[in-house]
Each structure stands twice: as C-alpha cells, then as structure tokens.
Amino acid sequence: MIKVLHYLNQFFAGIGGEEKAGQEVLFLPHAVGVGTALENALKGSDIEYATLACGDNYFHEAEEKALQAMRAAIEQFAPDIFLAGPAFNAGRYGIACAKVCSWVRDNWRIPAITGMHENNPGTQEIGRHVFVIQTGASAASTQESNRRFSLLIEKLLSKDERAIEVFRAEHCLPIPRRFTVKTDTPDFVRAVDLLLAKLNGDVYDSEIPRIEAQQHPIPNLTGSLKDATVVLVTEGGLVPKGNGKLARLEVLQILNRESRRSEAGRIRSHAHRLRHLHGGSRSQSHRAIGRDARAGER
C-alpha cells in the first residue's frame, strides 16, 4: 500500500474562507477537496490517502509551530508521497506549499509535489528536487492540474525514471535558482556525462537552469523626441557626495531639475555632485550615468 499525504489550506480543505485563515494544523485521515478527485483518479492503485490542513495566516505567523505539528502527523502517518496544493497564483498559499514541500523533501527524502502558476511567489521558495507542476492562474484549471498530479503519481509508482524526467520537462516549472549541493563526482566528469547524454539522445538536466526571458514588444515613439519626457532608471547606486545617510531622494531631485532643461547634455554638468555607491566593483559606475559623466566625476 502506498500512503499519500496532501497539504491544503483552509479554503481548499473546505474549512472556510479568510475568516478561517487562522486555522491550526489539522490532520484528517481521508481525502478532502481536490484530494478527493485525486484519490478517485488513483483508485486503480492501492492508495491510503490523508490530508494536512492549515490556515494561510497561521502558517505564516507561526511557521515553526505549524511545522512541528506537521512533523508529528508525518511521523505517525509515514507517507510515501507528499502533495501540496495546487496553489495556482495564490501568493500566501503558494509560499506555504513551497516551504512545506521543500521541508518534507529535505527531511524525509520522499517525492514531494506541488503545483502553481509561474508568477506565484512560491516559485522563489522551492527547494531542490521538488516537482512543481505548472498550473493556470486560477482554480479554473483545477481539472487539468489534477490530471497532471495523478499522472505524475502514477509514473512515480511505476518507478520509470525516464518517464518521470520526460514529465518534468513537459509539465513542471524550472527552478529559477542555483543550489549548493555536495557531490562525490568531479565537475569534469559531470560535464562529460551531460555531453554524452545529450549526444545519445538521452534525457538530461543541466545543473544551471535555463530561464526563458519573456519577450516584450518595443513600443514605437508616436511623437517627437524633442518634446518627449525621458525617465532615467538606474541601478547604479547614485548618492550625493558627502551624504553619509545615502539619501537617494536628493539624487532624484537633482536629476529631475536637470531633466527640465531644454539643452541636451546638461545633466552631465552636475555629475560632480554625485558619487556611485555599489556593492561590487566601482568600474561599474558607468552603468549609472554614462562614460562622459563618469569622466567628469573623476
């Protein structure tokens, strides 16, 4: 028999809405909410299903206490697979699902599965090796999300590693972070193994996640550049010279006064009043105000 434990918030567990967001951790020895549909989809397998329910507010306000309560339930139930969500694009729920799945995976080394939209802030909290099934932005995609959950569970039960990796590539979000991990295999051996897998047409996973940048159309300038208002956005860390409190508001005031002048290039005349404060190399200061102004600063 395979034991499945499913984490849900107060809403998807059917406890209540925002008025029940303070719900403490509750262990239910059966499926509820979306878990009922998943249990029915897996009825051909020998499954024992249980639920962990917790209010969104309670988890975030008393995270350690919530995890302690979950630990007791997990150790008693001893699940083989852990599920959370899907959270769709719900931020508090998504972060909770990500943290709980990562915590379970790190401590019990069992498959942990959650689901969320790519814009959910929970994607930034996901730990290594957690399956993050891509979902729609709202609960309108519940049926397709449940289908993907059940499909992945079936592949995990069959222990077909290739099918699991194919599913991950097709239906799971990439983890947009790098992790420090311990390994007994040197980097050059891992690089050759990766190359051979690629050449042989095998499924492979790069150690550096590839995140596709979203393309945005470049708008056309409808009016004359002569009459346009230009906004300067900089990450260069400009601060007024001699200002120990680093009041960047003064920088904005200086740039705003200069932007009102009609003659091009007048902003360079006040470069000597600003300095560059950056946590990295000072050679990056030209990124903030241009090389001419940088030369004037010296």
N, C-alpha and C positions, 0 to 999 in steps of 0.2 A: 504494500500500500504506500502511495505517495501522499505526503502531507503538504498542503498548500496553505500558507498564511497570508492574508490580504489586509493591507493597511488602507483605511479610508478616513476621510474627515467626517465631521458631524453631519454635513449635508448629504454626501453620497452614501453614508451609512443609514440614512433615513431617520436620524435622531432629531434634526431640526435645522433651522437656518442660522442667521447671525446671532440670534438670541441664545443659541446653544454652542457658540464658538468657544466657550469656557469649559466644555465637556472634558473631564479627565479621561485617561486611558481606560478603555473598556474592552475586555476580551469576550468574544462571542463564539461559541463552539459550532458555528454554522455560517453559511454564506448569507450576505445581505446585499441589497442594492445591486450594483453592477457585478458583484461577486456571484449572485445567483445565476446570471446569464452565463458567466464563465464556467461555473460548475456544471450547468446543463450542457455546454458545448464540450465539456470533457467527460461526459457521463460514460463514454466508452472505456475510459481508463479507471483504474482502481484508485480513487481520489478521496482523501479526507480533507474537508475544507473548513477553515476557521477565519475569523475576522478580528482585526485590531482597529478600534475606532477611537478617534481623538479629535477634540476641537482645535481648529486652526489657532485661535488665540492662546489656548492652553499650551499647545506645543511650543509656540514661540516665546511665551512668557515664562514657562517652566520647563525648558528643554531637558535639563538633566534629570529632573523628577519624572518627566514623561518617558525618557529612555530607560530609566531604572524600572519603571512599571512594565515597559515592553520587554525588558530583559527577562523578568520573571515569567512572563507569558511565553516567550520564545523558548526558554529553557524547559518549561513544562510541556509545551506542545511539540517541540523538536521538529520544526518544518524542514522539508526537503527543498522547497522553492518558496521564495518570498516575493510578493507583489505589492505595489503601491500605486494608487491612482486608478485610471489616468487623471491627471490634473489639468489637461488641456492648456489654457493660458491663464489659469488662476494662480497669481503670484505666491500668496502665503501657502496655499496647498502644494504648489509645485516645489517650493523650497523645502517644505516638510517631507514630501515624498523623496526628494533627492537626498536629504540628510539621513533619513531613516534607512533607505536602501543602501546607501554607502556604508553606514554604520553596521548594518546586518552583514553585508558582504565582507567587510573587514574583520568582523569578529567571529562569524560562523562559516565563512567560506562556502556558502551555498549560492545558487543562482538568484540574483536579485533583479527584478524587472519593474520598471515604471514607464509611464507614458506622458508626454507633454508636447505642447507646441514649441516650435523652435525659438519663439520670442519669450518663452517663460523664463523668468529669472532663475528658476530652479536648475536650468542647464548649466549655470555657473557654479553649482554646488555639488555636481555629480562626481562621485569617486570613480576610480579606475575599475574597469570590468563590469560595471553596472549596465544592463541593457536599457536604453532609453528609446522606447518606441515612439516614432513620430505620430502625432495626432493632429486633428484640427484645432482651431482656436476655441471652440465651444463644445458643449455636450451634444451638439447636433451630430458630431462624428463618433458618438459612443458605439454604435453598431460596428463600424469599421475598426475602431480601436479594440473592441472585444475580440473581433475576428483575429486581429494580429496578435493579441495576447495569447489566445488559445492556440494559435498556430505555432508560436514560439515555444509554448509549454510542451506541445506535442513533440517538437524537434528536440527539446532538452530531454524529454523522457526516452526518446529513441537513441539518444547519445550519438547522433550523427553530426560530427564536428563540422564537416564541410557544409551540410545543410544549415547549420546554425550560423556559420560565418556568411553564407550567402544571404540568409535572412537579415543579419546585422547590416550588411552592405545595402540591402534594398529598403529596409523599413526602419532602421534605427538612426538616430541623430548622432553625428560625430561628436566626441567630447572635445570642446574647444579649449583645452588646456593641456599643458605638459605636466607630467608627474615624475617625481624622482623615485625610482624603484631599484631594488637590489637584484642583481643577476649574476650567475656564475659564468655566463657566456660573454667573451670579449666583444667589443664593438665591431671589430673587423669580421668576426665570424658571423655575427648577426646581419651585417651588411651583405655578405656573400650569400647567406641563406635567403635573404629577402630578394636578392637579384635572381637566384636560381628559381625561386618560387614564381617570380614574375615571368621569367623566360619559359618555364614549363607550363604556364597557364594555370598554376595552382592559385588558390585563394591566399592572399597575403594581406597583412595590415602594417602600414608604415608606423614607425614609432613617433613620427611627427604628424599630427592630424592636419589634414588639408581642409581649410575652411574656404568655401567659395564666397567671394565678395559679391554682395548684391549690386547689380548694375543700376545706376540711376541716369535717366536721360539728362543731357546737358541743355538747360533752357536757352532759348535764343534771346538776345538783347533786343527788346522791342523799340527802345528809344535811343537817343544819342548818348554815347559815353560821356560827352562833355557835360550833360545835365544829370548824370547818374549819381546816386548816393552809394558810395563804396564802403562796405563794412569790413574791417580788418579783424580776423580771428586768428589768434596766435597761441601756441603752446610754449612760447619761448621763455616765460617767466620774467617778463619785464617788470621792474620796480624802480621807483625814483631813487636816484643816487643819494646816499646818506640817510635813507629811511630805514631804520632798524626794524620797524614794525611791518615792513613789506606791504604797505597799503596799496594794493593794485588798483583801487578805485582812483587814486591820483593819476595813474597811468592812463586810465580810460578818459579822465578829464583832459589830460594833455593831448591825447590823440583826437578827442572829439573837437577840441578847439582848433587843432590844426586841420582837421578834415573840412572845416568850414571855409578855409581859404581857397581862393579860386586858382592860384598858381600851382601847377604841378610841382611836386618835389619839396614843398615847404616843410613837410613832416620831417625831412632829414635835418632841418636846421635845429630841431630840438633833441636830436639823438644824444647829444652830450648830457642831457638832463636825466637820461635813463640808463640803467645798467641791467645786465642779464643775470638772472639767478636760476641756475639749473642744477639738478642733482647729478647730471652726467658731466660730459666734457664741455668746457667753455667754448670749444671750437664750434659747437652747435648754435652759437648765438646768432649766426647769420640767418637762421631759420625764422627768427622773430621779426627783424626789421630790414633785412636786405643788406647786401655787402657794402653798398655805399655808406649807409648809416653806420654800419659796423666799423668801417674805416674811420668815420668821423668820431666815433666813440673813443677810439684809441688816441 
